[in-house]
Amino acid sequence: MHDAIRSMLSRYELVTTDNHINALREILQEVALLGLWRIKFFEHAAFYGGTALRILFGLDRYSEDLDFSLLKPSKDFSLGTFGESLKREVESYGFEVDIDHKAGGSQIDSAFLKANTHWELLMIGAGESVVRGVHPRQNLKIKIEVDTDPPEGFETESRYVLQPIPFAVRTYTLPDLFAGKLHAVLCRRWKSRVKGRDWYDLVWYGSHHPEVRLSHLEARMRQTGDWGGEGNLSAEKVIELLHSRIDITEVDQIRQEVVPFVKDRRSLDVWSRDFFHSIAAQILAV
């Protein structure tokens, strides 16, 4: 095992198989971010979403994907140009991975970083009792997505990650990250599956950083067709929409969805519609 990976593992409480898999995924995410920094990716894009909040700002839940936004729209951008360099970086730390680029004509350019879960658990020193329940062909997948047509009105900053070596990551500022999260809470199409993680993050923002950049939220909602008013989106309208969303949300369903990603499940016991209404009242527009 690479010394840097051993040091990163020391941050985690490694008891169950899930503990080990979550740690492995997060370490792979951070090594991938290092690889992207080395190849100047952050000259073109900024990190956002739940994993950015987890790694850069201390959100206390695990997250699966790496989400990015170009700094300005580009129809010609392709993650495929970064794939081989990213693969070499991750493998330099002892992992065996594949990068599968999903080229397409949509606004989102995506790729998957894939590793064999069983093998990589053994590589990080997980014991036989940990890996026994993992199928030898099971893959750990990290989706990498880039919004190639980002809505306007966001600001970015540099944040620093110290392991496996110190490096810088360009990210949305917290008010813009919150705008993206509120857009997900208000506008995500549920179909058959709700995202309890959106609501967990909403609580985190409400208690830690309740300021949201209203202009960026409006730009996102206009882009997706969820706001078409002639005037500007007001703070009062956002809170009204959020209260309406809370009223139709099945709290037990969102609680069950987020359970695998949190350490202390007791923190979800307080969840109720009244609780989320109280969180909505904490939001401040900037």
PAZAPA-4460 file (N, C-alpha, C; in steps of 0.05 Angstrom, whole numbers, plus 32768, in hexadecimal, padded with zeros to 4 digits):
% residues 286
    n_x    n_y    n_z   ca_x   ca_y   ca_z    c_x    c_y    c_z   seq   type   mol
   8011   7FE8   8000   8000   8000   8000   8011   8019   8000     1      M     A
   800A   802D   7FF0   8019   8046   7FEF   8016   8054   800A     2      H     A
   802C   8060   8013   802C   806D   802E   8017   8082   8030     3      D     A
   8012   8091   801A   7FFE   80A7   801B   7FE2   809B   801F     4      A     A
   7FDD   8084   8013   7FC3   8077   8016   7FBF   806D   8032     5      I     A
   7FD5   8062   803D   7FD4   8058   8059   7FCD   8070   806C     6      R     A
   7FD9   8087   8067   7FD4   809E   8077   7FB7   80A7   8074     7      S     A
   7FAC   80A7   805C   7F90   80AF   8057   7F7D   809C   8065     8      M     A
   7F83   8082   8065   7F72   806E   8072   7F70   8073   8090     9      L     A
   7F85   807E   809C   7F85   8083   80B9   7F70   8096   80C2    10      S     A
   7F63   80A4   80B0   7F4E   80B7   80B7   7F34   80A9   80BD    11      R     A
   7F31   8090   80B5   7F18   8083   80B6   7F16   806E   80CC    12      Y     A
   7EFE   806A   80D6   7EF8   8053   80E8   7EF1   803C   80D6    13      E     A
   7F03   8028   80D4   7EFF   8012   80C2   7EF8   7FF9   80D1    14      L     A
   7EDE   7FF3   80D2   7ED4   7FDC   80E0   7EC4   7FCA   80CD    15      V     A
   7EB0   7FD5   80C0   7E9E   7FC5   80AF   7EA7   7FC7   8092    16      T     A
   7E9B   7FB6   8082   7EA1   7FB7   8065   7E99   7FD2   8059    17      T     A
   7E82   7FDC   8062   7E79   7FF7   8058   7E8D   800C   805F    18      D     A
   7E98   800B   8078   7EAD   801E   8080   7EC4   801E   806C    19      N     A
   7ECD   8007   8065   7EE4   8004   8053   7EDD   800E   8037    20      H     A
   7EC5   8007   802D   7EBE   800F   8012   7EBB   802D   8011    21      I     A
   7EAE   8039   8025   7EAB   8057   8025   7EC6   8065   8026    22      N     A
   7ED9   805A   8036   7EF3   8066   8038   7F02   8063   801D    23      A     A
   7F00   804B   8011   7F0D   8046   7FF7   7F02   8059   7FE2    24      L     A
   7EE8   805D   7FE1   7EDC   806E   7FCD   7EE6   808B   7FD1    25      R     A
   7EE6   8094   7FEA   7EEE   80B0   7FEF   7F0C   80B4   7FE9    26      E     A
   7F1D   80A1   7FEF   7F39   80A4   7FE9   7F3D   80A4   7FCA    27      I     A
   7F2F   8094   7FBC   7F30   8094   7F9F   7F26   80AF   7F94    28      L     A
   7F12   80BA   7FA0   7F08   80D5   7F98   7F1E   80EA   7F9B    29      Q     A
   7F2C   80E9   7FB2   7F40   80FE   7FB7   7F58   80FA   7FA5    30      E     A
   7F60   80E1   7FA0   7F76   80DD   7F8D   7F6E   80E6   7F71    31      V     A
   7F55   80E1   7F69   7F4C   80EA   7F4F   7F4D   8108   7F4D    32      A     A
   7F45   8116   7F63   7F46   8133   7F63   7F63   813D   7F60    33      L     A
   7F76   812F   7F6D   7F92   8136   7F6A   7F9A   8132   7F4C    34      L     A
   7F92   811C   7F40   7F99   8118   7F24   7F8E   812E   7F12    35      G     A
   7F75   8136   7F18   7F69   814C   7F08   7F78   8166   7F0C    36      L     A
   7F81   816B   7F24   7F91   8184   7F29   7FAB   8183   7F19    37      W     A
   7FB8   816C   7F19   7FD2   816A   7F0B   7FCF   8170   7EED    38      R     A
   7FB9   8168   7EE2   7FB6   816C   7EC5   7FA6   8185   7EBE    39      I     A
   7FA5   8198   7ED1   7F9B   81B3   7ECD   7F7D   81B4   7EC7    40      K     A
   7F6F   819F   7ED1   7F52   819E   7ECD   7F43   81B6   7ED9    41      F     A
   7F4D   81BF   7EF0   7F40   81D5   7EFE   7F44   81F0   7EF2    42      F     A
   7F53   81F1   7EDC   7F54   820A   7ECC   7F3B   820C   7EBB    43      E     A
   7F2C   81F6   7EB8   7F15   81F5   7EA7   7EFB   81F1   7EB7    44      H     A
   7EFD   81E6   7ECF   7EE5   81DD   7EDD   7EE7   81E1   7EFB    45      A     A
   7ECF   81E1   7F08   7ECE   81E3   7F25   7EBE   81CB   7F30    46      A     A
   7EC6   81C3   7F48   7EBA   81AD   7F56   7EA1   81B7   7F65    47      F     A
   7E8B   81A7   7F63   7E73   81AE   7F73   7E65   8194   7F7A    48      Y     A
   7E4E   8197   7F89   7E3F   8180   7F90   7E46   8175   7FAC    49      G     A
   7E39   815E   7FB2   7E3C   8153   7FCD   7E59   814A   7FD4    50      G     A
   7E67   8140   7FC0   7E83   8137   7FC6   7E95   814F   7FCB    51      T     A
   7E90   8165   7FBD   7EA0   817D   7FC2   7E9A   8187   7FDE    52      A     A
   7E81   8186   7FE6   7E7A   818E   8002   7E87   817C   8016    53      L     A
   7E88   8162   8010   7E94   814F   8023   7EB3   8153   8025    54      R     A
   7EC1   8154   800F   7EDE   8154   800F   7EE9   8170   8016    55      I     A
   7EDC   8185   800C   7EE7   81A0   8010   7EDC   81AF   8027    56      L     A
   7EC3   81A9   8030   7EB6   81B9   8044   7EAD   81A9   805D    57      F     A
   7EB2   818F   805D   7EAE   8180   8076   7E92   8175   8079    58      G     A
   7E82   8172   8064   7E68   8165   8067   7E6B   8149   8073    59      L     A
   7E5B   8143   8086   7E5E   8129   8095   7E4D   8113   8089    60      D     A
   7E4E   810F   806F   7E43   80F7   8063   7E54   80F0   804B    61      R     A
   7E53   80D7   8043   7E62   80CE   802C   7E52   80D5   8013    62      Y     A
   7E62   80D7   7FFD   7E56   80DF   7FE3   7E63   80CE   7FCE    63      S     A
   7E55   80CA   7FB7   7E5E   80B6   7FA4   7E6C   80C2   7F8B    64      E     A
   7E62   80D8   7F81   7E6A   80E2   7F67   7E7C   80FA   7F69    65      D     A
   7E8B   8100   7F53   7E9B   8118   7F51   7E8D   8129   7F3B    66      L     A
   7E82   8140   7F44   7E73   8152   7F32   7E83   816B   7F2D    67      D     A
   7E84   8174   7F14   7E92   818C   7F0D   7E82   819D   7EFA    68      F     A
   7E89   81B6   7EF9   7E7C   81C8   7EE6   7E92   81D7   7ED7    69      S     A
   7E90   81D9   7EBD   7EA3   81EA   7EAE   7EA0   8207   7EB7    70      L     A
   7EB5   8216   7EB5   7EB4   8232   7EBD   7EA4   8243   7EA9    71      L     A
   7EA4   8239   7E90   7E93   8246   7E7B   7E8B   8230   7E68    72      K     A
   7E74   8233   7E5A   7E6A   821E   7E49   7E7E   8217   7E32    73      P     A
   7E7F   81FD   7E2C   7E90   81F3   7E16   7E83   81DA   7E0B    74      S     A
   7E7C   81DB   7DF1   7E72   81C3   7DE4   7E87   81AF   7DDD    75      K     A
   7EA0   81B7   7DDE   7EB6   81A6   7DD5   7EC4   8197   7DEC    76      D     A
   7EBC   819D   7E05   7ECA   8191   7E1C   7EC5   8173   7E1C    77      F     A
   7ED9   8164   7E24   7ED7   8147   7E27   7EE8   813D   7E3D    78      S     A
   7EDC   812E   7E4F   7EEC   8121   7E64   7EFF   810C   7E59    79      L     A
   7EFA   8103   7E41   7F0B   80EF   7E35   7F28   80F8   7E32    80      G     A
   7F2D   8112   7E2F   7F48   811C   7E2C   7F58   811A   7E46    81      T     A
   7F4A   8117   7E5D   7F57   8115   7E77   7F5A   80F9   7E81    82      F     A
   7F4C   80E5   7E74   7F4A   80CB   7E7F   7F64   80BC   7E85    83      G     A
   7F76   80BB   7E71   7F8E   80AC   7E75   7FA0   80B8   7E8B    84      E     A
   7FA2   80D2   7E8B   7FB2   80DF   7EA0   7FA7   80DA   7EBC    85      S     A
   7F8C   80DB   7EBE   7F7F   80D6   7ED7   7F84   80B9   7EE0    86      L     A
   7F82   80A6   7ECE   7F87   808A   7ED4   7FA3   8086   7EDE    87      K     A
   7FB7   8092   7ED1   7FD3   808F   7EDA   7FD7   809A   7EF6    88      R     A
   7FCA   80B1   7EFC   7FCD   80BC   7F17   7FC3   80AA   7F2C    89      E     A
   7FAA   80A0   7F28   7F9E   808E   7F3C   7FAE   8074   7F3F    90      V     A
   7FB7   8069   7F29   7FC7   8050   7F2B   7FE2   8054   7F37    91      E     A
   7FED   806D   7F37   8007   8072   7F43   8005   806E   7F62    92      S     A
   7FED   806D   7F6D   7FEA   8069   7F8A   7FE2   804C   7F90    93      Y     A
   7FE5   803B   7F7C   7FE1   801E   7F81   7FC6   8013   7F7A    94      G     A
   7FB4   8023   7F70   7F9A   8019   7F68   7F9A   800F   7F4B    95      F     A
   7F87   7FFE   7F45   7F83   7FF6   7F29   7F67   7FFF   7F20    96      E     A
   7F66   8012   7F0E   7F4D   801E   7F06   7F4A   801F   7EE8    97      V     A
   7F32   8022   7EDF   7F2B   8028   7EC3   7F1B   8042   7EC3    98      D     A
   7F1F   8052   7EAD   7F0F   806A   7EA9   7EFE   8065   7E90    99      I     A
   7EE4   8065   7E94   7ED1   8060   7E7F   7EC3   807A   7E78   100      D     A
   7ECA   8086   7E61   7EBE   809F   7E59   7EA4   809B   7E4A   101      H     A
   7E8F   80A9   7E52   7E75   80A6   7E46   7E70   80BE   7E34   102      K     A
   7E7A   80BE   7E1C   7E76   80D4   7E0A   7E58   80D5   7E01   103      A     A
   7E4F   80ED   7DFF   7E33   80F1   7DF6   7E2D   810D   7DEF   104      G     A
   7E15   8113   7DE6   7E0E   812D   7DDD   7E00   813E   7DF2   105      G     A
   7DFF   8135   7E0B   7DF1   8144   7E1F   7E02   815A   7E2C   106      S     A
   7DF5   8169   7E3D   7E03   817F   7E4B   7E17   8174   7E5F   107      Q     A
   7E13   815C   7E68   7E25   814F   7E7C   7E38   813C   7E6E   108      I     A
   7E51   8141   7E72   7E66   812E   7E68   7E6E   811C   7E80   109      D     A
   7E6E   8102   7E7C   7E73   80F1   7E93   7E87   80DB   7E8E   110      S     A
   7E93   80D1   7EA4   7EA5   80BA   7EA3   7EA2   80AB   7EBD   111      A     A
   7EAB   8093   7EBD   7EAB   8083   7ED5   7EC7   807A   7EDC   112      F     A
   7ECF   807E   7EF5   7EE8   8072   7EFF   7EDF   8058   7F0D   113      L     A
   7EEA   8042   7F03   7EE1   8027   7F0D   7EF9   8017   7F18   114      K     A
   7EF4   800A   7F2E   7F08   7FF9   7F3B   7EFA   7FE0   7F46   115      A     A
   7F09   7FCA   7F47   7EFE   7FB2   7F52   7EFE   7FB5   7F71   116      N     A
   7EE6   7FB4   7F7C   7EE3   7FBA   7F99   7EF3   7FA5   7FAA   117      T     A
   7EF0   7F8C   7FA3   7EFD   7F76   7FB2   7F1B   7F7A   7FB2   118      H     A
   7F27   7F7F   7F9B   7F44   7F82   7F99   7F4E   7F9A   7FA7   119      W     A
   7F40   7FB0   7FA4   7F4A   7FC9   7FB0   7F47   7FC9   7FCF   120      E     A
   7F33   7FBA   7FD9   7F31   7FB7   7FF6   7F49   7FA8   8001   121      L     A
   7F51   7F93   7FF2   7F68   7F84   7FFA   7F81   7F96   7FF9   122      L     A
   7F83   7FA7   7FE4   7F9A   7FB9   7FE1   7F9D   7FCC   7FF8   123      M     A
   7F86   7FD5   8004   7F88   7FE8   801A   7F89   7FD9   8035   124      I     A
   7F8C   7FBF   8034   7F91   7FB0   804D   7F78   7FA6   805B   125      G     A
   7F61   7FA6   804E   7F49   7F9C   805B   7F4B   7F7E   805F   126      A     A
   7F43   7F75   8076   7F46   7F58   807D   7F31   7F47   806F   127      G     A
   7F35   7F2D   8071   7F24   7F1A   8064   7F07   7F1D   806D   128      E     A
   7F03   7F23   8087   7EE7   7F26   8091   7ED9   7F3D   8084   129      S     A
   7EE8   7F52   807B   7EDD   7F69   806E   7ED5   7F63   8051   130      V     A
   7EE7   7F55   8043   7EE3   7F51   8026   7ED2   7F38   8020   131      V     A
   7ECD   7F28   8035   7EBE   7F0F   8030   7EA3   7F13   8022   132      R     A
   7E95   7F29   802A   7E7B   7F2D   801F   7E7B   7F3D   8005   133      G     A
   7E92   7F43   7FFA   7E94   7F52   7FE1   7E99   7F40   7FCA   134      V     A
   7E88   7F41   7FB6   7E8B   7F2F   7F9F   7EA5   7F35   7F90   135      H     A
   7EB4   7F21   7F88   7ECE   7F26   7F7B   7ECC   7F38   7F62   136      P     A
   7EB5   7F39   7F55   7EB1   7F49   7F3D   7EA3   7F64   7F43   137      R     A
   7E9E   7F6A   7F5C   7E90   7F83   7F62   7EA2   7F9B   7F5D   138      Q     A
   7E98   7FAF   7F4F   7EA7   7FC7   7F49   7E9E   7FDE   7F5A   139      N     A
   7EB2   7FEE   7F61   7EAC   8008   7F6E   7EAE   801D   7F57   140      L     A
   7E98   802C   7F54   7E97   803F   7F3E   7E94   805C   7F49   141      K     A
   7EA4   806E   7F3E   7EA1   808A   7F45   7E9A   8099   7F2B   142      I     A
   7E82   80A4   7F2A   7E7B   80B3   7F12   7E87   80CF   7F13   143      K     A
   7E92   80D7   7EFC   7E9D   80F1   7EF9   7E8C   8100   7EE4   144      I     A
   7E80   8116   7EEC   7E6F   8124   7EDA   7E77   8141   7ED8   145      E     A
   7E76   814C   7EBF   7E7C   8168   7EBA   7E65   8175   7EAC   146      V     A
   7E5B   818B   7EB8   7E46   819B   7EAB   7E54   81AD   7E96   147      D     A
   7E4F   81A8   7E7D   7E5D   81B7   7E68   7E4E   81D0   7E60   148      T     A
   7E36   81D4   7E6B   7E27   81EC   7E65   7E1D   81F8   7E7F   149      D     A
   7E2F   8202   7E90   7E27   820A   7EAB   7E16   8224   7EAA   150      P     A
   7E03   8226   7EBD   7DF4   823F   7EBF   7E07   8255   7ECA   151      P     A
   7E00   826E   7EC5   7E12   8284   7ECD   7E0E   828B   7EEA   152      E     A
   7E1E   829E   7EF3   7E1A   82AA   7F0D   7E27   829D   7F25   153      G     A
   7E3B   828C   7F20   7E49   827F   7F37   7E65   828A   7F3B   154      F     A
   7E6F   8287   7F53   7E8A   828F   7F59   7E9A   8276   7F62   155      E     A
   7EB4   8277   7F5F   7EC5   8260   7F67   7EDB   8269   7F79   156      T     A
   7EE7   8256   7F87   7EFE   825C   7F98   7F10   8243   7F98   157      E     A
   7F28   8246   7FA2   7F3A   822F   7FA5   7F38   8225   7FC1   158      S     A
   7F36   820A   7FC4   7F37   81FD   7FDE   7F4E   81E9   7FDC   159      R     A
   7F58   81E1   7FF3   7F70   81D0   7FF3   7F6A   81B5   8000   160      Y     A
   7F74   81A0   7FF3   7F73   8185   7FFD   7F90   817D   8004   161      V     A
   7F94   8171   801B   7FB0   816C   8025   7FBA   8150   8020   162      L     A
   7FA9   813E   8019   7FB1   8123   8014   7FA6   8119   7FF9   163      Q     A
   7FB5   8108   7FEA   7FCE   80FB   7FF1   7FE6   810E   7FF1   164      P     A
   7FE5   8125   7FE3   7FF8   813B   7FE6   7FE7   8154   7FE5   165      I     A
   7FF1   816B   7FEE   7FE2   8184   7FED   7FDD   818C   7FD0   166      P     A
   7FC4   8193   7FCA   7FBD   819E   7FAF   7FA4   81AF   7FB1   167      F     A
   7F9F   81BE   7F9C   7F89   81D1   7F9C   7F72   81C7   7F8A   168      A     A
   7F5A   81CD   7F92   7F42   81C6   7F83   7F31   81E0   7F80   169      V     A
   7F2A   81E6   7F67   7F18   81FC   7F63   7EFB   81F2   7F68   170      R     A
   7EEC   8201   7F77   7ED1   81F9   7F7E   7EBE   8211   7F7E   171      T     A
   7EA5   820B   7F7C   7E91   8220   7F80   7E93   822A   7F9D   172      Y     A
   7E8D   8244   7FA1   7E8B   824E   7FBC   7E72   8242   7FC9   173      T     A
   7E71   8243   7FE4   7E5B   8237   7FF2   7E3F   8241   7FEA   174      L     A
   7E3B   825C   7FE6   7E20   8265   7FDE   7E18   8259   7FC3   175      P     A
   7E2C   8254   7FB1   7E25   8249   7F97   7E21   822B   7F99   176      D     A
   7E30   821D   7FAA   7E2B   8201   7FB0   7E0F   81FD   7FBB   177      L     A
   7E07   820F   7FCD   7DED   820E   7FD9   7DD7   8212   7FC4   178      F     A
   7DDD   8225   7FB1   7DC9   8229   7F9B   7DC5   820F   7F8C   179      A     A
   7DDB   8201   7F86   7DD9   81E8   7F77   7DC9   81D3   7F87   180      G     A
   7DCD   81D3   7FA1   7DBF   81BF   7FB2   7DA1   81C6   7FB4   181      K     A
   7D9B   81E0   7FB7   7D7F   81E8   7FB8   7D71   81E2   7F9D   182      L     A
   7D7F   81E5   7F88   7D74   81DE   7F6D   7D6D   81C0   7F6D   183      H     A
   7D7F   81B0   7F78   7D79   8193   7F78   7D61   818D   7F8A   184      A     A
   7D60   8199   7FA1   7D49   8194   7FB3   7D2F   819D   7FA6   185      V     A
   7D2F   81B4   7F99   7D16   81BF   7F8E   7D0E   81B2   7F74   186      L     A
   7D22   81AB   7F64   7D1C   81A5   7F48   7D24   8189   7F3E   187      C     A
   7D31   8179   7F4F   7D38   815E   7F46   7D20   814E   7F40   188      R     A
   7D20   8140   7F2A   7D0A   812F   7F22   7D0C   8115   7F32   189      R     A
   7CF8   810F   7F43   7CFA   80F9   7F55   7CF7   80DE   7F48   190      W     A
   7CE4   80DB   7F35   7CDD   80C1   7F2A   7CD8   80AE   7F41   191      K     A
   7CE7   8098   7F42   7CE1   8084   7F57   7CF4   8085   7F6E   192      S     A
   7D07   8098   7F6D   7D1B   8099   7F82   7D21   80B6   7F8A   193      R     A
   7D1E   80BB   7FA4   7D24   80D6   7FAE   7D41   80D6   7FB8   194      V     A
   7D4D   80ED   7FBB   7D68   80EF   7FC4   7D69   80FB   7FE0   195      K     A
   7D6A   80E9   7FF4   7D6C   80F2   800F   7D85   8102   8014   196      G     A
   7D9A   80FC   8004   7DB3   810B   8007   7DAF   8129   8002   197      R     A
   7D9D   8130   7FEF   7D98   814C   7FEB   7D8D   8159   8004   198      D     A
   7D7C   814B   8012   7D70   8157   802A   7D84   8157   8042   199      W     A
   7D95   8143   8043   7DAA   8143   8057   7DBC   815B   8054   200      Y     A
   7DC3   8160   803A   7DD5   8177   8035   7DC6   8192   803B   201      D     A
   7DAC   8193   8035   7D9D   81AB   803C   7D9F   81B1   805A   202      L     A
   7D9D   819C   806A   7DA0   81A0   8087   7DBC   81AB   808E   203      V     A
   7DD1   81A0   8080   7DEC   81A9   8085   7DEF   81C6   807E   204      W     A
   7DE5   81CE   8067   7DE6   81EA   805F   7DD7   81FC   8073   205      Y     A
   7DBF   81F3   807B   7DAF   8204   808D   7DBD   8208   80A8   206      G     A
   7DCC   81F5   80B1   7DD9   81F7   80CB   7DF6   8202   80CA   207      S     A
   7E02   8201   80B2   7E1E   820A   80B0   7E22   8223   809E   208      H     A
   7E16   8222   8086   7E1A   8238   8073   7DFF   823D   8065   209      H     A
   7DED   824C   8071   7DD1   824F   8066   7DCF   8263   804F   210      P     A
   7DE5   8270   8047   7DE4   8284   8032   7DE3   8278   8016   211      E     A
   7DD0   827F   8006   7DCE   8275   7FEB   7DCF   828C   7FD7   212      V     A
   7DDE   8287   7FC1   7DDF   829C   7FAC   7DC6   8299   7F9A   213      R     A
   7DB4   82AC   7F9E   7D9A   82AA   7F91   7D9C   82AD   7F73   214      L     A
   7DAE   82BD   7F69   7DB1   82C1   7F4C   7DBA   82A7   7F3E   215      S     A
   7DCB   8298   7F4C   7DD4   827E   7F3F   7DBD   826A   7F41   216      H     A
   7DAE   8269   7F57   7D97   8257   7F58   7D83   825D   7F42   217      L     A
   7D7E   8277   7F3E   7D6C   827F   7F28   7D76   8276   7F0D   218      E     A
   7D90   827A   7F08   7D9C   8272   7EEE   7D98   8254   7EEA   219      A     A
   7D9D   8244   7EFF   7D99   8227   7EFD   7D7C   8220   7EF7   220      R     A
   7D69   822D   7F05   7D4D   8227   7F02   7D43   822F   7EE6   221      M     A
   7D4D   8245   7EDC   7D46   824E   7EC1   7D50   823A   7EAC   222      R     A
   7D69   8231   7EB0   7D75   821E   7E9D   7D65   8204   7E9B   223      Q     A
   7D5B   81FB   7EB2   7D4C   81E2   7EB2   7D2E   81E5   7EAE   224      T     A
   7D25   81FF   7EAA   7D09   8204   7EA5   7CF8   8203   7EBE   225      G     A
   7D04   8205   7ED6   7CF5   8204   7EEF   7CEE   8220   7EF9   226      D     A
   7CF8   8235   7EEC   7CF0   8250   7EF2   7CF0   8260   7ED8   227      W     A
   7CD8   826B   7ED2   7CD5   8279   7EB9   7CCA   8295   7EBD   228      G     A
   7CCA   829F   7ED6   7CBE   82B9   7EDC   7CCE   82CF   7ECE   229      G     A
   7CC0   82E5   7EC7   7CCD   82FC   7EBB   7CDF   830A   7ECE   230      E     A
   7CD7   830C   7EE7   7CE8   8319   7EFB   7CFC   8306   7F07   231      G     A
   7D0D   8311   7F19   7D21   8301   7F26   7D14   82EE   7F3B   232      N     A
   7D20   82D8   7F3F   7D18   82C5   7F54   7D1D   82D2   7F6F   233      L     A
   7D09   82D3   7F7F   7D0C   82E0   7F9A   7D12   82CB   7FAF   234      S     A
   7D1D   82D5   7FC5   7D22   82C3   7FDC   7D08   82B8   7FE7   235      A     A
   7CF4   82C9   7FE7   7CDA   82C1   7FF1   7CCE   82AA   7FE0   236      E     A
   7CD2   82AC   7FC6   7CC8   8297   7FB4   7CD7   827D   7FB8   237      K     A
   7CF1   827F   7FBC   7D00   8266   7FC1   7CF7   8258   7FDA   238      V     A
   7CF3   8267   7FEF   7CEA   825B   8008   7CCE   8250   8005   239      I     A
   7CBD   825E   7FF6   7CA2   8253   7FF1   7CA3   8239   7FE2   240      E     A
   7CB4   8237   7FCE   7CB7   821F   7FBE   7CC3   8208   7FCF   241      L     A
   7CD5   820F   7FE1   7CE1   81FB   7FF2   7CCD   81F0   8006   242      L     A
   7CBD   8201   8012   7CA8   81F8   8024   7C95   81E5   8016   243      H     A
   7C8E   81EC   7FFD   7C7C   81DB   7FED   7C88   81C0   7FE8   244      S     A
   7CA2   81C0   7FE2   7CB0   81A7   7FDD   7CB1   8196   7FF6   245      R     A
   7CB5   81A2   800C   7CB6   8193   8026   7C9B   8186   802B   246      I     A
   7C86   8194   8025   7C6B   818A   802B   7C64   8171   801B   247      D     A
   7C71   816C   8005   7C6B   8153   7FF5   7C82   813F   7FF7   248      I     A
   7C95   8143   8009   7CAB   8131   800B   7CA6   811B   8020   249      T     A
   7CAB   8102   8018   7CA8   80EC   802A   7CC1   80E9   803B   250      E     A
   7CC0   80F2   8054   7CD8   80F4   8064   7CE4   80D8   806A   251      V     A
   7CD3   80C4   806E   7CDE   80A9   8073   7CEE   809F   805B   252      D     A
   7CE5   80A6   8044   7CF2   809D   802B   7D0D   80AA   8028   253      Q     A
   7D0F   80C4   802C   7D29   80D2   8029   7D3C   80CA   803F   254      I     A
   7D31   80C4   8057   7D42   80BB   806D   7D50   80A0   8066   255      R     A
   7D40   808D   805B   7D4B   8073   8054   7D60   8075   803E   256      Q     A
   7D5D   8088   802B   7D70   808A   8015   7D8B   8094   801F   257      E     A
   7D8C   80A4   8033   7DA5   80B0   803B   7DB4   80A0   8050   258      V     A
   7DA6   808C   805D   7DB2   807D   8072   7DCD   8071   806C   259      V     A
   7DD2   8065   8054   7DEC   8059   804F   7E03   806D   804D   260      P     A
   7DFD   8086   804C   7E12   809A   8048   7E1A   80A9   8061   261      F     A
   7E0C   80A4   8078   7E11   80B3   8090   7E1D   80A1   80A6   262      V     A
   7E2D   80AD   80B7   7E39   809E   80CC   7E26   809A   80E4   263      K     A
   7E19   80AF   80EC   7E07   80AF   8103   7DEA   80B0   80FA   264      D     A
   7DDD   8099   80F8   7DC2   8098   80EE   7DAE   80A5   8101   265      R     A
   7DB6   80A9   811A   7DA4   80B6   812E   7D9F   80D3   8126   266      R     A
   7DB2   80DF   8117   7DAE   80FB   810F   7D96   80FE   80FC   267      S     A
   7D8B   80E7   80F2   7D75   80E8   80E0   7D5A   80E5   80EE   268      L     A
   7D5B   80DF   8109   7D43   80DA   8118   7D31   80F3   8119   269      D     A
   7D3D   810A   8119   7D2E   8123   811C   7D20   812B   8102   270      V     A
   7D26   811E   80EC   7D1B   8126   80D2   7CFD   8124   80D2   271      W     A
   7CF0   813A   80CA   7CD3   813B   80C6   7CCE   8153   80B4   272      S     A
   7CB6   8156   80AB   7CAF   816D   809B   7CB3   8187   80AB   273      R     A
   7CAB   8187   80C4   7CAE   819E   80D5   7CCC   81A5   80D7   274      D     A
   7CDD   8191   80DA   7CFA   8196   80DC   7D04   81A4   80C3   275      F     A
   7CFC   819A   80AB   7D06   81A6   8092   7CFB   81C2   808E   276      F     A
   7CE2   81C6   8097   7CD7   81E2   8096   7CE8   81F5   80A6   277      H     A
   7CF2   81EB   80BD   7D03   81FC   80CE   7D1E   8202   80C1   278      S     A
   7D28   81EE   80B2   7D41   81F2   80A3   7D3D   8207   808D   279      I     A
   7D26   8205   807F   7D21   8219   806A   7D21   8235   8074   280      A     A
   7D18   8239   808D   7D17   8254   8098   7D33   825F   809E   281      A     A
   7D48   824E   809E   7D62   8258   80A3   7D71   8263   808B   282      Q     A
   7D66   825E   8073   7D74   8265   805A   7D75   8283   8055   283      I     A
   7D8C   828D   804D   7D91   82A9   8048   7D9A   82AD   802B   284      L     A
   7D8E   82C0   801D   7D96   82C6   8002   7DAC   82DA   8001   285      A     A
   7DC0   82D6   7FEF   7DD5   82E9   7FEC   7DD8   82F0   7FCE   286      V     A
***
